[in-house]
Amino acid sequence: MEPTDASLSKPRSSPPLILPVVENKNDQSTSISEDLLLEKVAPSLRSKGKLLLEAFNQNPQQLIWNDAGEITINEETLPNANILQLFPAVFKTSVIKNKTLPGFIEFVNQIAAMGLGHLISPKLLRGFKRKEKIQNQVELYNQIIKNDKWYFLGPI
């Protein structure tokens, strides 16, 4: 079949841009900055803080920060948010004061979405607690991530 003039004039659409998924920890956040974050947490809560940092290191595609304190959640940077302010704030009971910090709500929401809400102040999680634990939560999350049937339905 011979190509017609009409088919030659149509621009071909390029394939979608596929970005690599970060599997390893991004070394923007060094152990020095992690030690500094743990120092800002009350001594009685440092074990929970260390567990939270370990979980962040295991899931760099969901939450990461650099030494300047800039936080990236799901590959989107939180404007004016600083990990040095937000990390210790999630362990404090003063909810009203902390809510005014830039990016605080998004940071708490991401921690809860990662299934790590038990490591932060319980007052922050009103409305997030499940009545029953999801037994295969990790497997479900991994299936969602690996699903290649996601489509963008918005303006280009």
C-alpha positions, 0 to 999 in steps of 0.5 A: 500500500502506497502512502498518500500525501495526507498520511505523510503530512501528519506528524507522528506522535512520539512515544511517552517519556519514561523516567527511571524509577529510583530503587536505591537511596539518593545520597543527598541526605547524608548520615550527618544530616540524619544525626542532626535530625535525631538530635532535634528529637526528644531522647525518649523518641529517638528510637522511633525517629531512627525507625522513621529515617530508616523507612525513608531510606528504604523508600526514596521514591516516596520521600527524600531530602537534601542537606539544604533541608529541601523535601521531595515527596513523590518526586515533587518538591515541597515549597519552603518546607525544611526537614530540619523543622518538620522532622522534629515537629511530627514527634511533638504534641503541639499540633496547632503550632506545627500546622503552620509550618510550610509543608507540614500537612503534606509531610504528615500525610506522606508518613501516614500513607507510607504506613508509618503513622505509628512512629509519630505523634498520635494527635496528628493522625486523627482520621488516618487510623484503620480499624484493622491492619492490612495484612498484605500492605507491602505487596499491594503497594508494590503491585500498584507501583509495577502496574503499567496501566496508568494514564495521565488524563490532563492537559499536556 
